Amino acid sequence: MTAAAHPSPLADRPRPGLRERKKIRTRTAIRTATYELIERHGYDATTIEQIAERAEVSQSTVFRYFPTKEDIVLTDEYDASLEEDLRARPADEPWLDSLRYVLKRAVGAGSDEEPEVTRLRSRLMLEVPAVRSRMLESMSKTGRQLCRVIADRTDRDPTDLEIRVYAMSLIGALSEVHTYWAQNNYRDNLPDLVDRTLNVFDRGLPGL
């Protein structure tokens, strides 16, 4: 999977205004500084003070964009677009086809455009308890996004137990994709792992 075949999910959006572009640059500078410092010093030894100095922003600016150091690691520019991208798919498209398209496109963009960052993030999710704990918190937010989209597709209440179970099953499965990828030394293509994961929801587990 190449960047040309699977462009960034943000690429076909209207160009943001000057203020939003400045915010994106600041977020990117903070994230870049964080990953560089973690690669050099390790996660625990990297401080917000060091990150702010390297990114040439104040510590208060770092906290304004990212409440915790774990959030810097876990957040990228594709996160906020999940619900919007799913709602943009054709209404008559099978749900798993929509999900497959959106997730593979987003994962492919991240792994193509920032391969080292994507690998490092997955490794930190696996190795650092604080990052793993924060990831579980953020999963609930993404799960609520999926609940809303699934509920609209099925004409149900997003708080229905069945909707919540299905959405969080998807989120849990996707977190396992990154864990599996890191545990197996990143040898697999990440979008292909997403494909395999969604096949389980589509076809069930052979033998059961």
Biotite code that builds the C-alpha atoms (Angstrom):
import biotite.structure as struc

atoms = struc.array([
    struc.Atom([0.000, 0.000, 0.000], chain_id="A", res_id=1, res_name="MET", atom_name="CA", element="C"),
    struc.Atom([1.533, 3.292, -1.050], chain_id="A", res_id=2, res_name="THR", atom_name="CA", element="C"),
    struc.Atom([0.788, 6.894, -0.245], chain_id="A", res_id=3, res_name="ALA", atom_name="CA", element="C"),
    struc.Atom([-0.115, 7.534, -3.869], chain_id="A", res_id=4, res_name="ALA", atom_name="CA", element="C"),
    struc.Atom([-2.709, 4.787, -3.914], chain_id="A", res_id=5, res_name="ALA", atom_name="CA", element="C"),
    struc.Atom([-4.117, 5.759, -0.527], chain_id="A", res_id=6, res_name="HIS", atom_name="CA", element="C"),
    struc.Atom([-3.797, 9.519, 0.009], chain_id="A", res_id=7, res_name="PRO", atom_name="CA", element="C"),
    struc.Atom([-4.162, 11.085, 3.421], chain_id="A", res_id=8, res_name="SER", atom_name="CA", element="C"),
    struc.Atom([-7.769, 11.298, 4.639], chain_id="A", res_id=9, res_name="PRO", atom_name="CA", element="C"),
    struc.Atom([-7.070, 14.977, 5.164], chain_id="A", res_id=10, res_name="LEU", atom_name="CA", element="C"),
    struc.Atom([-5.810, 15.591, 1.659], chain_id="A", res_id=11, res_name="ALA", atom_name="CA", element="C"),
    struc.Atom([-9.213, 15.990, 0.005], chain_id="A", res_id=12, res_name="ASP", atom_name="CA", element="C"),
    struc.Atom([-10.618, 18.314, 2.664], chain_id="A", res_id=13, res_name="ARG", atom_name="CA", element="C"),
    struc.Atom([-10.943, 22.070, 2.144], chain_id="A", res_id=14, res_name="PRO", atom_name="CA", element="C"),
    struc.Atom([-7.714, 23.867, 2.956], chain_id="A", res_id=15, res_name="ARG", atom_name="CA", element="C"),
    struc.Atom([-7.917, 25.101, 6.560], chain_id="A", res_id=16, res_name="PRO", atom_name="CA", element="C"),
    struc.Atom([-7.691, 28.796, 7.365], chain_id="A", res_id=17, res_name="GLY", atom_name="CA", element="C"),
    struc.Atom([-4.547, 30.517, 8.608], chain_id="A", res_id=18, res_name="LEU", atom_name="CA", element="C"),
    struc.Atom([-5.448, 30.102, 12.287], chain_id="A", res_id=19, res_name="ARG", atom_name="CA", element="C"),
    struc.Atom([-6.085, 26.383, 11.928], chain_id="A", res_id=20, res_name="GLU", atom_name="CA", element="C"),
    struc.Atom([-2.884, 25.910, 9.899], chain_id="A", res_id=21, res_name="ARG", atom_name="CA", element="C"),
    struc.Atom([-0.923, 27.553, 12.711], chain_id="A", res_id=22, res_name="LYS", atom_name="CA", element="C"),
    struc.Atom([-2.534, 25.195, 15.209], chain_id="A", res_id=23, res_name="LYS", atom_name="CA", element="C"),
    struc.Atom([-1.633, 22.207, 13.047], chain_id="A", res_id=24, res_name="ILE", atom_name="CA", element="C"),
    struc.Atom([1.973, 23.415, 12.790], chain_id="A", res_id=25, res_name="ARG", atom_name="CA", element="C"),
    struc.Atom([2.172, 23.829, 16.545], chain_id="A", res_id=26, res_name="THR", atom_name="CA", element="C"),
    struc.Atom([0.697, 20.388, 17.228], chain_id="A", res_id=27, res_name="ARG", atom_name="CA", element="C"),
    struc.Atom([3.072, 18.863, 14.693], chain_id="A", res_id=28, res_name="THR", atom_name="CA", element="C"),
    struc.Atom([6.092, 20.613, 16.226], chain_id="A", res_id=29, res_name="ALA", atom_name="CA", element="C"),
    struc.Atom([5.168, 19.334, 19.686], chain_id="A", res_id=30, res_name="ILE", atom_name="CA", element="C"),
    struc.Atom([4.622, 15.787, 18.455], chain_id="A", res_id=31, res_name="ARG", atom_name="CA", element="C"),
    struc.Atom([7.858, 15.791, 16.436], chain_id="A", res_id=32, res_name="THR", atom_name="CA", element="C"),
    struc.Atom([9.848, 17.086, 19.402], chain_id="A", res_id=33, res_name="ALA", atom_name="CA", element="C"),
    struc.Atom([8.312, 14.467, 21.673], chain_id="A", res_id=34, res_name="THR", atom_name="CA", element="C"),
    struc.Atom([9.142, 11.538, 19.422], chain_id="A", res_id=35, res_name="TYR", atom_name="CA", element="C"),
    struc.Atom([12.684, 12.750, 18.835], chain_id="A", res_id=36, res_name="GLU", atom_name="CA", element="C"),
    struc.Atom([13.273, 13.073, 22.573], chain_id="A", res_id=37, res_name="LEU", atom_name="CA", element="C"),
    struc.Atom([11.713, 9.701, 23.348], chain_id="A", res_id=38, res_name="ILE", atom_name="CA", element="C"),
    struc.Atom([13.915, 8.035, 20.737], chain_id="A", res_id=39, res_name="GLU", atom_name="CA", element="C"),
    struc.Atom([16.970, 9.652, 22.326], chain_id="A", res_id=40, res_name="ARG", atom_name="CA", element="C"),
    struc.Atom([16.191, 9.501, 26.049], chain_id="A", res_id=41, res_name="HIS", atom_name="CA", element="C"),
    struc.Atom([13.316, 7.049, 26.459], chain_id="A", res_id=42, res_name="GLY", atom_name="CA", element="C"),
    struc.Atom([9.722, 7.751, 27.402], chain_id="A", res_id=43, res_name="TYR", atom_name="CA", element="C"),
    struc.Atom([10.052, 8.178, 31.166], chain_id="A", res_id=44, res_name="ASP", atom_name="CA", element="C"),
    struc.Atom([13.090, 10.455, 30.935], chain_id="A", res_id=45, res_name="ALA", atom_name="CA", element="C"),
    struc.Atom([11.409, 12.815, 28.471], chain_id="A", res_id=46, res_name="THR", atom_name="CA", element="C"),
    struc.Atom([9.794, 15.785, 30.240], chain_id="A", res_id=47, res_name="THR", atom_name="CA", element="C"),
    struc.Atom([7.253, 18.398, 29.186], chain_id="A", res_id=48, res_name="ILE", atom_name="CA", element="C"),
    struc.Atom([9.921, 21.039, 29.822], chain_id="A", res_id=49, res_name="GLU", atom_name="CA", element="C"),
    struc.Atom([12.248, 19.356, 27.324], chain_id="A", res_id=50, res_name="GLN", atom_name="CA", element="C"),
    struc.Atom([9.447, 18.971, 24.803], chain_id="A", res_id=51, res_name="ILE", atom_name="CA", element="C"),
    struc.Atom([8.479, 22.639, 25.052], chain_id="A", res_id=52, res_name="ALA", atom_name="CA", element="C"),
    struc.Atom([12.076, 23.768, 24.654], chain_id="A", res_id=53, res_name="GLU", atom_name="CA", element="C"),
    struc.Atom([12.685, 21.573, 21.612], chain_id="A", res_id=54, res_name="ARG", atom_name="CA", element="C"),
    struc.Atom([9.379, 22.575, 19.988], chain_id="A", res_id=55, res_name="ALA", atom_name="CA", element="C"),
    struc.Atom([10.100, 26.250, 20.786], chain_id="A", res_id=56, res_name="GLU", atom_name="CA", element="C"),
    struc.Atom([6.826, 26.777, 22.614], chain_id="A", res_id=57, res_name="VAL", atom_name="CA", element="C"),
    struc.Atom([5.904, 27.361, 26.249], chain_id="A", res_id=58, res_name="SER", atom_name="CA", element="C"),
    struc.Atom([4.980, 24.527, 28.579], chain_id="A", res_id=59, res_name="GLN", atom_name="CA", element="C"),
    struc.Atom([1.505, 26.029, 28.883], chain_id="A", res_id=60, res_name="SER", atom_name="CA", element="C"),
    struc.Atom([1.171, 25.780, 25.103], chain_id="A", res_id=61, res_name="THR", atom_name="CA", element="C"),
    struc.Atom([2.064, 22.087, 25.231], chain_id="A", res_id=62, res_name="VAL", atom_name="CA", element="C"),
    struc.Atom([-0.628, 21.496, 27.854], chain_id="A", res_id=63, res_name="PHE", atom_name="CA", element="C"),
    struc.Atom([-3.138, 23.569, 25.904], chain_id="A", res_id=64, res_name="ARG", atom_name="CA", element="C"),
    struc.Atom([-2.795, 21.218, 22.939], chain_id="A", res_id=65, res_name="TYR", atom_name="CA", element="C"),
    struc.Atom([-2.164, 17.987, 24.856], chain_id="A", res_id=66, res_name="PHE", atom_name="CA", element="C"),
    struc.Atom([-3.388, 17.549, 28.451], chain_id="A", res_id=67, res_name="PRO", atom_name="CA", element="C"),
    struc.Atom([-0.821, 14.799, 29.147], chain_id="A", res_id=68, res_name="THR", atom_name="CA", element="C"),
    struc.Atom([2.409, 13.478, 27.678], chain_id="A", res_id=69, res_name="LYS", atom_name="CA", element="C"),
    struc.Atom([0.532, 10.306, 26.804], chain_id="A", res_id=70, res_name="GLU", atom_name="CA", element="C"),
    struc.Atom([-1.866, 12.333, 24.657], chain_id="A", res_id=71, res_name="ASP", atom_name="CA", element="C"),
    struc.Atom([1.043, 13.614, 22.573], chain_id="A", res_id=72, res_name="ILE", atom_name="CA", element="C"),
    struc.Atom([2.018, 10.032, 21.806], chain_id="A", res_id=73, res_name="VAL", atom_name="CA", element="C"),
    struc.Atom([-1.482, 8.816, 21.026], chain_id="A", res_id=74, res_name="LEU", atom_name="CA", element="C"),
    struc.Atom([-2.931, 11.735, 19.048], chain_id="A", res_id=75, res_name="THR", atom_name="CA", element="C"),
    struc.Atom([-2.460, 12.355, 15.347], chain_id="A", res_id=76, res_name="ASP", atom_name="CA", element="C"),
    struc.Atom([-4.168, 14.471, 12.691], chain_id="A", res_id=77, res_name="GLU", atom_name="CA", element="C"),
    struc.Atom([-6.414, 11.615, 11.556], chain_id="A", res_id=78, res_name="TYR", atom_name="CA", element="C"),
    struc.Atom([-8.173, 10.951, 14.857], chain_id="A", res_id=79, res_name="ASP", atom_name="CA", element="C"),
    struc.Atom([-10.793, 13.683, 14.696], chain_id="A", res_id=80, res_name="ALA", atom_name="CA", element="C"),
    struc.Atom([-11.975, 12.733, 11.205], chain_id="A", res_id=81, res_name="SER", atom_name="CA", element="C"),
    struc.Atom([-13.204, 9.183, 11.889], chain_id="A", res_id=82, res_name="LEU", atom_name="CA", element="C"),
    struc.Atom([-16.860, 9.985, 12.460], chain_id="A", res_id=83, res_name="GLU", atom_name="CA", element="C"),
    struc.Atom([-16.946, 12.558, 9.672], chain_id="A", res_id=84, res_name="GLU", atom_name="CA", element="C"),
    struc.Atom([-15.312, 10.185, 7.198], chain_id="A", res_id=85, res_name="ASP", atom_name="CA", element="C"),
    struc.Atom([-17.723, 7.372, 8.028], chain_id="A", res_id=86, res_name="LEU", atom_name="CA", element="C"),
    struc.Atom([-20.718, 9.667, 7.598], chain_id="A", res_id=87, res_name="ARG", atom_name="CA", element="C"),
    struc.Atom([-19.370, 10.736, 4.208], chain_id="A", res_id=88, res_name="ALA", atom_name="CA", element="C"),
    struc.Atom([-19.601, 7.184, 2.855], chain_id="A", res_id=89, res_name="ARG", atom_name="CA", element="C"),
    struc.Atom([-22.649, 6.277, 0.695], chain_id="A", res_id=90, res_name="PRO", atom_name="CA", element="C"),
    struc.Atom([-25.707, 5.562, 2.833], chain_id="A", res_id=91, res_name="ALA", atom_name="CA", element="C"),
    struc.Atom([-26.396, 2.280, 0.999], chain_id="A", res_id=92, res_name="ASP", atom_name="CA", element="C"),
    struc.Atom([-22.824, 0.994, 1.310], chain_id="A", res_id=93, res_name="GLU", atom_name="CA", element="C"),
    struc.Atom([-22.532, -2.062, 3.602], chain_id="A", res_id=94, res_name="PRO", atom_name="CA", element="C"),
    struc.Atom([-21.331, -0.955, 7.013], chain_id="A", res_id=95, res_name="TRP", atom_name="CA", element="C"),
    struc.Atom([-18.176, -3.065, 7.102], chain_id="A", res_id=96, res_name="LEU", atom_name="CA", element="C"),
    struc.Atom([-17.240, -1.879, 3.610], chain_id="A", res_id=97, res_name="ASP", atom_name="CA", element="C"),
    struc.Atom([-17.481, 1.718, 4.844], chain_id="A", res_id=98, res_name="SER", atom_name="CA", element="C"),
    struc.Atom([-15.453, 0.944, 7.945], chain_id="A", res_id=99, res_name="LEU", atom_name="CA", element="C"),
    struc.Atom([-12.856, -0.986, 5.977], chain_id="A", res_id=100, res_name="ARG", atom_name="CA", element="C"),
    struc.Atom([-12.390, 1.872, 3.523], chain_id="A", res_id=101, res_name="TYR", atom_name="CA", element="C"),
    struc.Atom([-12.069, 4.580, 6.173], chain_id="A", res_id=102, res_name="VAL", atom_name="CA", element="C"),
    struc.Atom([-9.817, 2.661, 8.564], chain_id="A", res_id=103, res_name="LEU", atom_name="CA", element="C"),
    struc.Atom([-7.458, 1.274, 5.940], chain_id="A", res_id=104, res_name="LYS", atom_name="CA", element="C"),
    struc.Atom([-7.155, 4.706, 4.382], chain_id="A", res_id=105, res_name="ARG", atom_name="CA", element="C"),
    struc.Atom([-6.339, 6.363, 7.701], chain_id="A", res_id=106, res_name="ALA", atom_name="CA", element="C"),
    struc.Atom([-3.960, 3.629, 8.861], chain_id="A", res_id=107, res_name="VAL", atom_name="CA", element="C"),
    struc.Atom([-2.310, 3.528, 5.453], chain_id="A", res_id=108, res_name="GLY", atom_name="CA", element="C"),
    struc.Atom([-1.787, 7.285, 5.461], chain_id="A", res_id=109, res_name="ALA", atom_name="CA", element="C"),
    struc.Atom([-0.211, 7.247, 8.903], chain_id="A", res_id=110, res_name="GLY", atom_name="CA", element="C"),
    struc.Atom([2.070, 4.299, 8.199], chain_id="A", res_id=111, res_name="SER", atom_name="CA", element="C"),
    struc.Atom([3.103, 5.690, 4.793], chain_id="A", res_id=112, res_name="ASP", atom_name="CA", element="C"),
    struc.Atom([3.668, 9.305, 5.848], chain_id="A", res_id=113, res_name="GLU", atom_name="CA", element="C"),
    struc.Atom([5.105, 8.675, 9.325], chain_id="A", res_id=114, res_name="GLU", atom_name="CA", element="C"),
    struc.Atom([6.327, 5.057, 9.380], chain_id="A", res_id=115, res_name="PRO", atom_name="CA", element="C"),
    struc.Atom([8.836, 5.512, 12.212], chain_id="A", res_id=116, res_name="GLU", atom_name="CA", element="C"),
    struc.Atom([6.322, 7.425, 14.326], chain_id="A", res_id=117, res_name="VAL", atom_name="CA", element="C"),
    struc.Atom([3.643, 4.803, 13.741], chain_id="A", res_id=118, res_name="THR", atom_name="CA", element="C"),
    struc.Atom([5.991, 2.033, 14.833], chain_id="A", res_id=119, res_name="ARG", atom_name="CA", element="C"),
    struc.Atom([7.178, 3.969, 17.869], chain_id="A", res_id=120, res_name="LEU", atom_name="CA", element="C"),
    struc.Atom([3.603, 4.730, 18.935], chain_id="A", res_id=121, res_name="ARG", atom_name="CA", element="C"),
    struc.Atom([2.657, 1.058, 18.716], chain_id="A", res_id=122, res_name="SER", atom_name="CA", element="C"),
    struc.Atom([5.737, 0.072, 20.709], chain_id="A", res_id=123, res_name="ARG", atom_name="CA", element="C"),
    struc.Atom([4.959, 2.602, 23.432], chain_id="A", res_id=124, res_name="LEU", atom_name="CA", element="C"),
    struc.Atom([1.362, 1.348, 23.629], chain_id="A", res_id=125, res_name="MET", atom_name="CA", element="C"),
    struc.Atom([2.776, -2.102, 24.263], chain_id="A", res_id=126, res_name="LEU", atom_name="CA", element="C"),
    struc.Atom([5.631, -1.235, 26.633], chain_id="A", res_id=127, res_name="GLU", atom_name="CA", element="C"),
    struc.Atom([4.586, 1.826, 28.657], chain_id="A", res_id=128, res_name="VAL", atom_name="CA", element="C"),
    struc.Atom([1.753, 1.283, 31.171], chain_id="A", res_id=129, res_name="PRO", atom_name="CA", element="C"),
    struc.Atom([0.846, 4.998, 31.283], chain_id="A", res_id=130, res_name="ALA", atom_name="CA", element="C"),
    struc.Atom([0.450, 5.121, 27.509], chain_id="A", res_id=131, res_name="VAL", atom_name="CA", element="C"),
    struc.Atom([-1.566, 1.908, 27.484], chain_id="A", res_id=132, res_name="ARG", atom_name="CA", element="C"),
    struc.Atom([-3.833, 3.224, 30.250], chain_id="A", res_id=133, res_name="SER", atom_name="CA", element="C"),
    struc.Atom([-4.426, 6.514, 28.450], chain_id="A", res_id=134, res_name="ARG", atom_name="CA", element="C"),
    struc.Atom([-5.116, 4.604, 25.242], chain_id="A", res_id=135, res_name="MET", atom_name="CA", element="C"),
    struc.Atom([-7.899, 2.697, 26.989], chain_id="A", res_id=136, res_name="LEU", atom_name="CA", element="C"),
    struc.Atom([-9.418, 6.012, 28.095], chain_id="A", res_id=137, res_name="GLU", atom_name="CA", element="C"),
    struc.Atom([-9.270, 7.452, 24.592], chain_id="A", res_id=138, res_name="SER", atom_name="CA", element="C"),
    struc.Atom([-10.837, 4.285, 23.183], chain_id="A", res_id=139, res_name="MET", atom_name="CA", element="C"),
    struc.Atom([-14.075, 5.089, 24.983], chain_id="A", res_id=140, res_name="SER", atom_name="CA", element="C"),
    struc.Atom([-14.304, 8.417, 23.125], chain_id="A", res_id=141, res_name="LYS", atom_name="CA", element="C"),
    struc.Atom([-13.722, 6.735, 19.771], chain_id="A", res_id=142, res_name="THR", atom_name="CA", element="C"),
    struc.Atom([-16.229, 4.086, 20.755], chain_id="A", res_id=143, res_name="GLY", atom_name="CA", element="C"),
    struc.Atom([-18.887, 6.741, 21.335], chain_id="A", res_id=144, res_name="ARG", atom_name="CA", element="C"),
    struc.Atom([-18.202, 8.136, 17.865], chain_id="A", res_id=145, res_name="GLN", atom_name="CA", element="C"),
    struc.Atom([-18.730, 4.700, 16.384], chain_id="A", res_id=146, res_name="LEU", atom_name="CA", element="C"),
    struc.Atom([-21.905, 4.229, 18.440], chain_id="A", res_id=147, res_name="CYS", atom_name="CA", element="C"),
    struc.Atom([-23.405, 7.357, 16.906], chain_id="A", res_id=148, res_name="ARG", atom_name="CA", element="C"),
    struc.Atom([-22.579, 6.310, 13.360], chain_id="A", res_id=149, res_name="VAL", atom_name="CA", element="C"),
    struc.Atom([-23.725, 2.717, 13.829], chain_id="A", res_id=150, res_name="ILE", atom_name="CA", element="C"),
    struc.Atom([-26.934, 3.878, 15.503], chain_id="A", res_id=151, res_name="ALA", atom_name="CA", element="C"),
    struc.Atom([-27.722, 6.143, 12.564], chain_id="A", res_id=152, res_name="ASP", atom_name="CA", element="C"),
    struc.Atom([-27.045, 3.316, 10.124], chain_id="A", res_id=153, res_name="ARG", atom_name="CA", element="C"),
    struc.Atom([-29.327, 0.924, 12.012], chain_id="A", res_id=154, res_name="THR", atom_name="CA", element="C"),
    struc.Atom([-31.947, 3.450, 13.162], chain_id="A", res_id=155, res_name="ASP", atom_name="CA", element="C"),
    struc.Atom([-31.306, 2.627, 16.793], chain_id="A", res_id=156, res_name="ARG", atom_name="CA", element="C"),
    struc.Atom([-30.420, 4.509, 19.950], chain_id="A", res_id=157, res_name="ASP", atom_name="CA", element="C"),
    struc.Atom([-26.617, 4.956, 20.319], chain_id="A", res_id=158, res_name="PRO", atom_name="CA", element="C"),
    struc.Atom([-26.922, 4.016, 23.999], chain_id="A", res_id=159, res_name="THR", atom_name="CA", element="C"),
    struc.Atom([-28.417, 0.591, 23.229], chain_id="A", res_id=160, res_name="ASP", atom_name="CA", element="C"),
    struc.Atom([-26.362, -2.172, 24.806], chain_id="A", res_id=161, res_name="LEU", atom_name="CA", element="C"),
    struc.Atom([-26.006, -4.039, 21.510], chain_id="A", res_id=162, res_name="GLU", atom_name="CA", element="C"),
    struc.Atom([-24.687, -0.917, 19.752], chain_id="A", res_id=163, res_name="ILE", atom_name="CA", element="C"),
    struc.Atom([-22.201, -0.251, 22.533], chain_id="A", res_id=164, res_name="ARG", atom_name="CA", element="C"),
    struc.Atom([-20.995, -3.856, 22.632], chain_id="A", res_id=165, res_name="VAL", atom_name="CA", element="C"),
    struc.Atom([-20.478, -3.947, 18.875], chain_id="A", res_id=166, res_name="TYR", atom_name="CA", element="C"),
    struc.Atom([-18.692, -0.570, 18.742], chain_id="A", res_id=167, res_name="ALA", atom_name="CA", element="C"),
    struc.Atom([-16.365, -1.340, 21.636], chain_id="A", res_id=168, res_name="MET", atom_name="CA", element="C"),
    struc.Atom([-15.640, -4.784, 20.202], chain_id="A", res_id=169, res_name="SER", atom_name="CA", element="C"),
    struc.Atom([-14.391, -3.023, 17.078], chain_id="A", res_id=170, res_name="LEU", atom_name="CA", element="C"),
    struc.Atom([-12.295, -0.594, 19.103], chain_id="A", res_id=171, res_name="ILE", atom_name="CA", element="C"),
    struc.Atom([-10.793, -3.390, 21.180], chain_id="A", res_id=172, res_name="GLY", atom_name="CA", element="C"),
    struc.Atom([-9.983, -5.348, 18.035], chain_id="A", res_id=173, res_name="ALA", atom_name="CA", element="C"),
    struc.Atom([-8.220, -2.374, 16.473], chain_id="A", res_id=174, res_name="LEU", atom_name="CA", element="C"),
    struc.Atom([-6.105, -1.862, 19.578], chain_id="A", res_id=175, res_name="SER", atom_name="CA", element="C"),
    struc.Atom([-5.067, -5.508, 19.289], chain_id="A", res_id=176, res_name="GLU", atom_name="CA", element="C"),
    struc.Atom([-3.934, -4.826, 15.729], chain_id="A", res_id=177, res_name="VAL", atom_name="CA", element="C"),
    struc.Atom([-1.271, -2.417, 17.009], chain_id="A", res_id=178, res_name="HIS", atom_name="CA", element="C"),
    struc.Atom([-0.289, -4.755, 19.841], chain_id="A", res_id=179, res_name="THR", atom_name="CA", element="C"),
    struc.Atom([0.068, -7.697, 17.454], chain_id="A", res_id=180, res_name="TYR", atom_name="CA", element="C"),
    struc.Atom([2.012, -5.552, 14.981], chain_id="A", res_id=181, res_name="TRP", atom_name="CA", element="C"),
    struc.Atom([4.512, -4.399, 17.609], chain_id="A", res_id=182, res_name="ALA", atom_name="CA", element="C"),
    struc.Atom([4.890, -7.865, 19.153], chain_id="A", res_id=183, res_name="GLN", atom_name="CA", element="C"),
    struc.Atom([5.724, -9.276, 15.731], chain_id="A", res_id=184, res_name="ASN", atom_name="CA", element="C"),
    struc.Atom([8.403, -6.696, 14.965], chain_id="A", res_id=185, res_name="ASN", atom_name="CA", element="C"),
    struc.Atom([6.247, -4.733, 12.477], chain_id="A", res_id=186, res_name="TYR", atom_name="CA", element="C"),
    struc.Atom([6.770, -7.381, 9.828], chain_id="A", res_id=187, res_name="ARG", atom_name="CA", element="C"),
    struc.Atom([3.191, -7.211, 8.534], chain_id="A", res_id=188, res_name="ASP", atom_name="CA", element="C"),
    struc.Atom([1.556, -4.484, 6.494], chain_id="A", res_id=189, res_name="ASN", atom_name="CA", element="C"),
    struc.Atom([-0.594, -2.524, 8.957], chain_id="A", res_id=190, res_name="LEU", atom_name="CA", element="C"),
    struc.Atom([-3.589, -1.930, 6.627], chain_id="A", res_id=191, res_name="PRO", atom_name="CA", element="C"),
    struc.Atom([-3.536, -5.664, 5.815], chain_id="A", res_id=192, res_name="ASP", atom_name="CA", element="C"),
    struc.Atom([-3.860, -6.401, 9.538], chain_id="A", res_id=193, res_name="LEU", atom_name="CA", element="C"),
    struc.Atom([-6.872, -4.087, 9.683], chain_id="A", res_id=194, res_name="VAL", atom_name="CA", element="C"),
    struc.Atom([-8.317, -6.020, 6.754], chain_id="A", res_id=195, res_name="ASP", atom_name="CA", element="C"),
    struc.Atom([-7.808, -9.348, 8.538], chain_id="A", res_id=196, res_name="ARG", atom_name="CA", element="C"),
    struc.Atom([-9.393, -7.945, 11.680], chain_id="A", res_id=197, res_name="THR", atom_name="CA", element="C"),
    struc.Atom([-12.518, -6.757, 9.913], chain_id="A", res_id=198, res_name="LEU", atom_name="CA", element="C"),
    struc.Atom([-12.775, -10.123, 8.167], chain_id="A", res_id=199, res_name="ASN", atom_name="CA", element="C"),
    struc.Atom([-13.387, -11.656, 11.593], chain_id="A", res_id=200, res_name="VAL", atom_name="CA", element="C"),
    struc.Atom([-16.399, -9.355, 12.062], chain_id="A", res_id=201, res_name="PHE", atom_name="CA", element="C"),
    struc.Atom([-17.541, -10.029, 8.525], chain_id="A", res_id=202, res_name="ASP", atom_name="CA", element="C"),
    struc.Atom([-17.111, -13.802, 8.365], chain_id="A", res_id=203, res_name="ARG", atom_name="CA", element="C"),
    struc.Atom([-16.699, -14.921, 11.952], chain_id="A", res_id=204, res_name="GLY", atom_name="CA", element="C"),
    struc.Atom([-13.881, -17.095, 13.268], chain_id="A", res_id=205, res_name="LEU", atom_name="CA", element="C"),
    struc.Atom([-13.390, -20.298, 11.247], chain_id="A", res_id=206, res_name="PRO", atom_name="CA", element="C"),
    struc.Atom([-14.033, -23.380, 13.322], chain_id="A", res_id=207, res_name="GLY", atom_name="CA", element="C"),
    struc.Atom([-16.496, -21.738, 15.717], chain_id="A", res_id=208, res_name="LEU", atom_name="CA", element="C"),
])
